[in-house]
Amino acid sequence: MDTVELIQRMRSSSINSATVDALNITVEQLCCDYAHADARKLIATSKEWLGRATDLLNNRLTLPQHRDILHNAGMLALLVGCLEYDLGEAAPAEATRRMSLRLGEESGVPGIVGWSHEMLAWFHLTAGNLRAVVPVAEAGIVAAPSHSVAVQLHGQQAKAYARMGMREQVHEALETGRALLDKLPYPERPGNHFVVDPDKWDFYAMDTYRIVGEDALAERNAKEVIRRSTNADGFVASPMRRTEAELTLAVIAARRGDVDEASALGMAALGGSRRSRPSLLMVASELDHEIRKRAGDARTDFGDLLADLKQPPARKKPAK
């Protein structure tokens, strides 16, 4: 079914299962595009589809159709909220997250409720509210204990524990998350942002290994993340994961005393166009701390570039 036919069906007084199936496919593809698509363009497209899903609710629907459309609307809200936060728009992202939470509750889909909590845990982590991460993540695990989001929530807890210096809890969270992941079937679309597969789990583990100083494990995972982020055609399908992996290698270089290499690796990592601004600033600031410990007060090219990146993003002036 092409887009024109889908929209025509949406405008009719009633819809059939093919319309809902097409909407499911479209929403899943948008969630798969998250990793590499331009954030602002994907927000615009996702909002358009969110509006269309909302319009569908005015049609004559069966109960399953109503639930499926609410599910899709909830997934689109999750996607938009993540993209808004990537761009540094924290307030709109939180408002959208709350909408997705309500849609998850109304549709009775535990996964959407769980991902809404996961987003809040991510917001707290990147804002430095480390103690708030653990209970928020726990609430999400309770809401969706058998969904893949629970795996990522254990990962968020591990990230927070690592930054609080709680090594025992780090390993416990990683072991619990890995054990749950091993019980789940491998996802049909591992590129979907709202599923967790072994590759994504290795990415999460890389962050915690780096923070607790297990450099050999962090380096191993970082190299694997970089390798897997590029497909056979040379297309970088996961640029944000690749960036954090490159920053991890830069941190390890700094700890080995090679400040020049660390700075060069860090600058290369910051050159990407698809980025999650809060996550990038968090990890890049950790690299800057490692470099400053060795370079002292001496200015570095990486430090200068990071200072520029920390400036609030310029807002476009409204058209007259």
C-alpha positions as a Markdown table, in Angstrom:
| # | Residue | x | y | z |
|---|---|---|---|---|
| 1 | Met | 0.0 | 0.0 | 0.0 |
| 2 | Asp | 1.5 | 3.3 | -1.0 |
| 3 | Thr | 1.2 | 6.6 | 1.0 |
| 4 | Val | -1.5 | 8.0 | -1.2 |
| 5 | Glu | -3.7 | 5.0 | -0.8 |
| 6 | Leu | -3.0 | 4.9 | 2.9 |
| 7 | Ile | -4.1 | 8.5 | 3.4 |
| 8 | Gln | -7.2 | 7.9 | 1.3 |
| 9 | Arg | -8.2 | 5.1 | 3.6 |
| 10 | Met | -7.5 | 7.2 | 6.6 |
| 11 | Arg | -10.0 | 9.8 | 5.3 |
| 12 | Ser | -12.7 | 7.2 | 4.9 |
| 13 | Ser | -15.5 | 6.7 | 7.5 |
| 14 | Ser | -14.1 | 3.3 | 8.4 |
| 15 | Ile | -10.9 | 1.5 | 8.1 |
| 16 | Asn | -9.8 | -2.1 | 7.6 |
| 17 | Ser | -7.0 | -4.2 | 9.0 |
| 18 | Ala | -4.8 | -3.4 | 6.0 |
| 19 | Thr | -4.8 | 0.3 | 6.9 |
| 20 | Val | -3.7 | -0.5 | 10.5 |
| 21 | Asp | -1.1 | -2.9 | 9.2 |
| 22 | Ala | 0.3 | -0.3 | 6.9 |
| 23 | Leu | 0.4 | 2.2 | 9.8 |
| 24 | Asn | 2.3 | -0.4 | 11.9 |
| 25 | Ile | 4.9 | -0.8 | 9.2 |
| 26 | Thr | 5.3 | 2.9 | 8.7 |
| 27 | Val | 5.8 | 3.6 | 12.4 |
| 28 | Glu | 8.3 | 0.8 | 12.8 |
| 29 | Gln | 10.3 | 2.1 | 9.9 |
| 30 | Leu | 10.4 | 5.6 | 11.4 |
| 31 | Cys | 11.7 | 4.1 | 14.6 |
| 32 | Cys | 14.4 | 2.3 | 12.6 |
| 33 | Asp | 15.3 | 5.6 | 10.9 |
| 34 | Tyr | 16.0 | 7.2 | 14.3 |
| 35 | Ala | 19.6 | 6.1 | 14.5 |
| 36 | His | 20.8 | 7.9 | 11.3 |
| 37 | Ala | 18.1 | 10.2 | 10.0 |
| 38 | Asp | 18.3 | 14.0 | 10.3 |
| 39 | Ala | 16.6 | 14.7 | 13.7 |
| 40 | Arg | 14.6 | 17.7 | 12.6 |
| 41 | Lys | 13.3 | 16.1 | 9.4 |
| 42 | Leu | 12.4 | 12.9 | 11.3 |
| 43 | Ile | 10.5 | 14.9 | 13.9 |
| 44 | Ala | 8.5 | 16.7 | 11.2 |
| 45 | Thr | 7.6 | 13.4 | 9.5 |
| 46 | Ser | 6.8 | 11.7 | 12.8 |
| 47 | Lys | 4.5 | 14.5 | 13.9 |
| 48 | Glu | 2.7 | 14.3 | 10.6 |
| 49 | Trp | 2.0 | 10.6 | 11.1 |
| 50 | Leu | 1.0 | 11.3 | 14.7 |
| 51 | Gly | -1.6 | 13.7 | 13.5 |
| 52 | Arg | -2.9 | 11.1 | 11.0 |
| 53 | Ala | -3.0 | 8.4 | 13.7 |
| 54 | Thr | -5.0 | 10.8 | 15.9 |
| 55 | Asp | -7.4 | 11.5 | 13.0 |
| 56 | Leu | -7.9 | 7.7 | 12.6 |
| 57 | Leu | -9.4 | 7.6 | 16.1 |
| 58 | Asn | -12.4 | 9.6 | 14.7 |
| 59 | Asn | -13.3 | 6.6 | 12.4 |
| 60 | Arg | -15.5 | 3.7 | 13.3 |
| 61 | Leu | -13.1 | 1.3 | 14.9 |
| 62 | Thr | -13.2 | -2.1 | 16.4 |
| 63 | Leu | -11.6 | -2.4 | 19.9 |
| 64 | Pro | -8.4 | -4.0 | 18.6 |
| 65 | Gln | -8.1 | -1.3 | 15.9 |
| 66 | His | -8.5 | 1.4 | 18.5 |
| 67 | Arg | -5.9 | -0.2 | 20.7 |
| 68 | Asp | -3.4 | -0.6 | 17.8 |
| 69 | Ile | -3.8 | 3.0 | 16.7 |
| 70 | Leu | -3.2 | 4.2 | 20.3 |
| 71 | His | -0.2 | 1.9 | 20.4 |
| 72 | Asn | 1.2 | 3.5 | 17.2 |
| 73 | Ala | 0.5 | 7.0 | 18.5 |
| 74 | Gly | 2.4 | 6.1 | 21.7 |
| 75 | Met | 5.4 | 4.9 | 19.7 |
| 76 | Leu | 5.4 | 8.0 | 17.6 |
| 77 | Ala | 5.3 | 10.2 | 20.8 |
| 78 | Leu | 8.2 | 8.2 | 22.2 |
| 79 | Leu | 10.2 | 8.8 | 19.0 |
| 80 | Val | 9.4 | 12.5 | 18.8 |
| 81 | Gly | 10.4 | 12.9 | 22.5 |
| 82 | Cys | 13.7 | 11.2 | 22.0 |
| 83 | Leu | 14.5 | 13.4 | 18.9 |
| 84 | Glu | 13.5 | 16.5 | 20.8 |
| 85 | Tyr | 15.9 | 15.6 | 23.6 |
| 86 | Asp | 18.7 | 14.8 | 21.1 |
| 87 | Leu | 18.4 | 18.4 | 19.9 |
| 88 | Gly | 18.7 | 19.7 | 23.5 |
| 89 | Glu | 15.0 | 20.7 | 23.7 |
| 90 | Ala | 14.4 | 19.3 | 27.2 |
| 91 | Ala | 11.1 | 20.9 | 28.1 |
| 92 | Pro | 9.3 | 19.8 | 24.9 |
| 93 | Ala | 10.8 | 16.3 | 25.2 |
| 94 | Glu | 9.5 | 15.9 | 28.7 |
| 95 | Ala | 6.0 | 17.1 | 27.7 |
| 96 | Thr | 6.0 | 14.6 | 24.8 |
| 97 | Arg | 7.3 | 11.8 | 27.1 |
| 98 | Arg | 4.4 | 12.4 | 29.4 |
| 99 | Met | 2.0 | 12.1 | 26.5 |
| 100 | Ser | 3.5 | 8.8 | 25.5 |
| 101 | Leu | 3.1 | 7.6 | 29.1 |
| 102 | Arg | -0.6 | 8.4 | 29.0 |
| 103 | Leu | -1.0 | 6.7 | 25.6 |
| 104 | Gly | 0.8 | 3.6 | 26.9 |
| 105 | Glu | -1.5 | 3.5 | 29.9 |
| 106 | Glu | -4.7 | 4.1 | 27.8 |
| 107 | Ser | -3.7 | 1.4 | 25.2 |
| 108 | Gly | -2.6 | -1.1 | 27.9 |
| 109 | Val | 0.8 | -1.5 | 26.3 |
| 110 | Pro | 3.4 | -2.1 | 29.0 |
| 111 | Gly | 6.3 | -1.6 | 26.6 |
| 112 | Ile | 5.3 | 2.1 | 25.9 |
| 113 | Val | 4.9 | 2.7 | 29.7 |
| 114 | Gly | 8.4 | 1.1 | 30.2 |
| 115 | Trp | 10.0 | 3.2 | 27.5 |
| 116 | Ser | 8.4 | 6.4 | 28.9 |
| 117 | His | 10.2 | 5.6 | 32.2 |
| 118 | Glu | 13.4 | 4.8 | 30.3 |
| 119 | Met | 13.3 | 8.2 | 28.6 |
| 120 | Leu | 13.0 | 9.9 | 32.1 |
| 121 | Ala | 15.9 | 7.8 | 33.4 |
| 122 | Trp | 18.0 | 8.9 | 30.4 |
| 123 | Phe | 17.0 | 12.6 | 31.0 |
| 124 | His | 18.2 | 12.3 | 34.6 |
| 125 | Leu | 21.4 | 10.5 | 33.7 |
| 126 | Thr | 22.5 | 13.1 | 31.2 |
| 127 | Ala | 21.5 | 16.0 | 33.5 |
| 128 | Gly | 23.6 | 14.5 | 36.3 |
| 129 | Asn | 20.7 | 13.6 | 38.5 |
| 130 | Leu | 22.3 | 10.2 | 39.1 |
| 131 | Arg | 20.4 | 9.1 | 42.2 |
| 132 | Ala | 17.1 | 9.8 | 40.5 |
| 133 | Val | 17.9 | 7.3 | 37.7 |
| 134 | Val | 17.7 | 4.2 | 39.8 |
| 135 | Pro | 14.1 | 4.5 | 41.1 |
| 136 | Val | 12.8 | 5.7 | 37.8 |
| 137 | Ala | 14.4 | 2.8 | 36.0 |
| 138 | Glu | 13.0 | 0.4 | 38.6 |
| 139 | Ala | 9.5 | 1.8 | 38.0 |
| 140 | Gly | 9.9 | 1.0 | 34.3 |
| 141 | Ile | 11.1 | -2.5 | 35.0 |
| 142 | Val | 8.1 | -3.1 | 37.2 |
| 143 | Ala | 5.8 | -1.8 | 34.5 |
| 144 | Ala | 7.3 | -4.0 | 31.7 |
| 145 | Pro | 9.4 | -6.7 | 33.3 |
| 146 | Ser | 9.4 | -9.1 | 30.4 |
| 147 | His | 9.9 | -6.5 | 27.6 |
| 148 | Ser | 13.3 | -5.6 | 26.1 |
| 149 | Val | 12.9 | -2.1 | 27.6 |
| 150 | Ala | 13.6 | -3.7 | 31.0 |
| 151 | Val | 17.0 | -4.7 | 29.6 |
| 152 | Gln | 17.8 | -1.1 | 28.8 |
| 153 | Leu | 16.5 | 0.1 | 32.1 |
| 154 | His | 19.0 | -2.2 | 33.9 |
| 155 | Gly | 21.6 | -0.6 | 31.6 |
| 156 | Gln | 20.6 | 2.9 | 32.6 |
| 157 | Gln | 20.9 | 1.8 | 36.3 |
| 158 | Ala | 24.4 | 0.4 | 35.6 |
| 159 | Lys | 25.4 | 3.7 | 34.0 |
| 160 | Ala | 24.2 | 5.7 | 37.0 |
| 161 | Tyr | 25.8 | 3.3 | 39.5 |
| 162 | Ala | 29.1 | 3.5 | 37.6 |
| 163 | Arg | 29.1 | 7.3 | 37.8 |
| 164 | Met | 28.3 | 7.1 | 41.5 |
| 165 | Gly | 31.3 | 4.8 | 42.0 |
| 166 | Met | 29.1 | 1.8 | 43.1 |
| 167 | Arg | 31.0 | -1.0 | 41.3 |
| 168 | Glu | 29.2 | -3.9 | 42.9 |
| 169 | Gln | 25.8 | -2.6 | 41.9 |
| 170 | Val | 27.2 | -1.9 | 38.3 |
| 171 | His | 28.1 | -5.6 | 37.8 |
| 172 | Glu | 24.8 | -6.7 | 39.4 |
| 173 | Ala | 22.8 | -4.5 | 37.0 |
| 174 | Leu | 24.8 | -5.7 | 34.0 |
| 175 | Glu | 24.4 | -9.3 | 34.9 |
| 176 | Thr | 20.7 | -9.0 | 35.5 |
| 177 | Gly | 20.2 | -7.1 | 32.2 |
| 178 | Arg | 22.2 | -9.6 | 30.3 |
| 179 | Ala | 20.4 | -12.6 | 31.8 |
| 180 | Leu | 17.0 | -11.0 | 30.8 |
| 181 | Leu | 18.3 | -10.3 | 27.3 |
| 182 | Asp | 19.4 | -13.9 | 26.8 |
| 183 | Lys | 15.8 | -15.0 | 27.6 |
| 184 | Leu | 14.2 | -12.8 | 24.9 |
| 185 | Pro | 13.9 | -13.8 | 21.3 |
| 186 | Tyr | 16.2 | -12.0 | 18.9 |
| 187 | Pro | 14.2 | -9.0 | 17.5 |
| 188 | Glu | 13.0 | -9.1 | 13.9 |
| 189 | Arg | 14.1 | -5.4 | 13.4 |
| 190 | Pro | 17.1 | -4.9 | 15.6 |
| 191 | Gly | 17.6 | -1.4 | 14.1 |
| 192 | Asn | 14.3 | -0.3 | 15.8 |
| 193 | His | 15.3 | 2.2 | 18.4 |
| 194 | Phe | 12.8 | 0.8 | 20.8 |
| 195 | Val | 14.2 | -2.8 | 20.9 |
| 196 | Val | 17.3 | -4.1 | 22.6 |
| 197 | Asp | 19.6 | -6.6 | 20.9 |
| 198 | Pro | 23.1 | -7.9 | 21.9 |
| 199 | Asp | 24.8 | -5.2 | 19.9 |
| 200 | Lys | 23.0 | -2.4 | 21.8 |
| 201 | Trp | 23.7 | -4.1 | 25.1 |
| 202 | Asp | 27.4 | -4.2 | 24.3 |
| 203 | Phe | 27.2 | -0.5 | 23.7 |
| 204 | Tyr | 25.7 | 0.1 | 27.1 |
| 205 | Ala | 28.2 | -2.1 | 28.8 |
| 206 | Met | 31.0 | -0.2 | 27.0 |
| 207 | Asp | 29.9 | 3.0 | 28.8 |
| 208 | Thr | 30.0 | 1.4 | 32.3 |
| 209 | Tyr | 33.3 | -0.3 | 31.7 |
| 210 | Arg | 34.9 | 3.0 | 30.7 |
| 211 | Ile | 33.5 | 4.8 | 33.8 |
| 212 | Val | 34.7 | 2.2 | 36.3 |
| 213 | Gly | 38.1 | 2.0 | 34.7 |
| 214 | Glu | 37.9 | -1.5 | 33.2 |
| 215 | Asp | 39.7 | -0.2 | 30.1 |
| 216 | Ala | 40.5 | -3.5 | 28.4 |
| 217 | Leu | 36.8 | -4.4 | 28.4 |
| 218 | Ala | 35.8 | -0.9 | 27.4 |
| 219 | Glu | 38.3 | -0.9 | 24.5 |
| 220 | Arg | 37.1 | -4.3 | 23.3 |
| 221 | Asn | 33.4 | -3.2 | 23.3 |
| 222 | Ala | 34.2 | 0.1 | 21.7 |
| 223 | Lys | 36.0 | -1.5 | 18.7 |
| 224 | Glu | 33.1 | -3.9 | 18.3 |
| 225 | Val | 30.6 | -1.1 | 18.4 |
| 226 | Ile | 32.6 | 0.8 | 15.7 |
| 227 | Arg | 32.8 | -2.3 | 13.5 |
| 228 | Arg | 29.1 | -3.1 | 13.8 |
| 229 | Ser | 28.0 | 0.5 | 13.2 |
| 230 | Thr | 29.1 | 0.4 | 9.6 |
| 231 | Asn | 27.4 | -1.9 | 7.1 |
| 232 | Ala | 29.0 | -3.7 | 4.1 |
| 233 | Asp | 28.4 | -0.7 | 1.8 |
| 234 | Gly | 30.3 | 1.6 | 4.2 |
| 235 | Phe | 27.1 | 3.3 | 5.4 |
| 236 | Val | 27.3 | 4.3 | 9.0 |
| 237 | Ala | 24.0 | 3.0 | 10.3 |
| 238 | Ser | 24.6 | 3.9 | 13.9 |
| 239 | Pro | 26.6 | 7.2 | 14.0 |
| 240 | Met | 25.7 | 8.1 | 17.6 |
| 241 | Arg | 26.9 | 4.7 | 18.9 |
| 242 | Arg | 30.0 | 5.1 | 16.8 |
| 243 | Thr | 30.7 | 8.6 | 18.2 |
| 244 | Glu | 30.5 | 7.4 | 21.8 |
| 245 | Ala | 32.7 | 4.4 | 21.0 |
| 246 | Glu | 35.3 | 6.8 | 19.5 |
| 247 | Leu | 35.1 | 8.9 | 22.6 |
| 248 | Thr | 35.7 | 5.8 | 24.7 |
| 249 | Leu | 38.9 | 5.0 | 22.8 |
| 250 | Ala | 39.9 | 8.6 | 23.3 |
| 251 | Val | 39.4 | 8.3 | 27.1 |
| 252 | Ile | 41.6 | 5.2 | 27.1 |
| 253 | Ala | 44.3 | 6.9 | 25.1 |
| 254 | Ala | 44.2 | 9.8 | 27.7 |
| 255 | Arg | 44.6 | 7.3 | 30.6 |
| 256 | Arg | 47.6 | 5.8 | 28.8 |
| 257 | Gly | 49.2 | 9.3 | 28.8 |
| 258 | Asp | 48.8 | 10.1 | 25.1 |
| 259 | Val | 47.0 | 13.4 | 25.3 |
| 260 | Asp | 47.6 | 14.3 | 21.7 |
| 261 | Glu | 46.0 | 11.1 | 20.5 |
| 262 | Ala | 43.1 | 11.5 | 22.9 |
| 263 | Ser | 42.5 | 15.0 | 21.7 |
| 264 | Ala | 42.6 | 14.0 | 18.1 |
| 265 | Leu | 40.3 | 11.1 | 18.5 |
| 266 | Gly | 37.9 | 13.3 | 20.5 |
| 267 | Met | 37.8 | 16.0 | 17.9 |
| 268 | Ala | 37.1 | 13.4 | 15.1 |
| 269 | Ala | 34.3 | 12.0 | 17.2 |
| 270 | Leu | 32.6 | 15.4 | 17.7 |
| 271 | Gly | 32.5 | 16.0 | 13.9 |
| 272 | Gly | 29.4 | 13.9 | 13.2 |
| 273 | Ser | 26.1 | 15.6 | 12.2 |
| 274 | Arg | 23.7 | 13.1 | 13.8 |
| 275 | Arg | 24.1 | 13.5 | 17.5 |
| 276 | Ser | 22.3 | 13.3 | 20.8 |
| 277 | Arg | 23.4 | 16.6 | 22.3 |
| 278 | Pro | 22.9 | 15.7 | 26.0 |
| 279 | Ser | 24.5 | 12.3 | 25.7 |
| 280 | Leu | 27.4 | 13.6 | 23.6 |
| 281 | Leu | 28.1 | 16.5 | 26.1 |
| 282 | Met | 28.1 | 14.0 | 29.0 |
| 283 | Val | 30.6 | 11.6 | 27.5 |
| 284 | Ala | 32.7 | 14.4 | 25.9 |
| 285 | Ser | 33.0 | 16.2 | 29.2 |
| 286 | Glu | 34.2 | 13.0 | 30.8 |
| 287 | Leu | 36.9 | 12.8 | 28.1 |
| 288 | Asp | 37.8 | 16.5 | 28.7 |
| 289 | His | 38.2 | 15.7 | 32.4 |
| 290 | Glu | 40.7 | 12.9 | 31.6 |
| 291 | Ile | 42.6 | 15.1 | 29.3 |
| 292 | Arg | 42.8 | 18.0 | 31.8 |
| 293 | Lys | 44.1 | 15.6 | 34.5 |
| 294 | Arg | 47.2 | 15.0 | 32.3 |
| 295 | Ala | 47.5 | 18.3 | 30.4 |
| 296 | Gly | 46.9 | 20.6 | 33.4 |
| 297 | Asp | 45.8 | 24.1 | 32.5 |
| 298 | Ala | 47.2 | 23.8 | 28.9 |
| 299 | Arg | 44.5 | 24.5 | 26.3 |
| 300 | Thr | 43.8 | 21.7 | 23.8 |
| 301 | Asp | 42.0 | 21.7 | 20.5 |
| 302 | Phe | 39.5 | 19.3 | 21.9 |
| 303 | Gly | 38.8 | 21.5 | 24.9 |
| 304 | Asp | 38.2 | 24.5 | 22.6 |
| 305 | Leu | 35.9 | 22.5 | 20.4 |
| 306 | Leu | 33.9 | 21.1 | 23.4 |
| 307 | Ala | 33.5 | 24.7 | 24.7 |
| 308 | Asp | 32.0 | 25.7 | 21.4 |
| 309 | Leu | 29.7 | 22.7 | 21.5 |
| 310 | Lys | 28.5 | 23.6 | 25.0 |
| 311 | Gln | 27.1 | 26.9 | 23.7 |
| 312 | Pro | 23.3 | 26.8 | 23.5 |
| 313 | Pro | 22.2 | 25.9 | 20.0 |
| 314 | Ala | 21.1 | 28.9 | 18.0 |
| 315 | Arg | 17.3 | 29.0 | 17.5 |
| 316 | Lys | 16.0 | 29.7 | 14.0 |
| 317 | Lys | 14.2 | 33.1 | 13.7 |
| 318 | Pro | 10.5 | 32.7 | 12.7 |
| 319 | Ala | 9.8 | 33.5 | 9.1 |
| 320 | Lys | 8.2 | 36.9 | 8.6 |
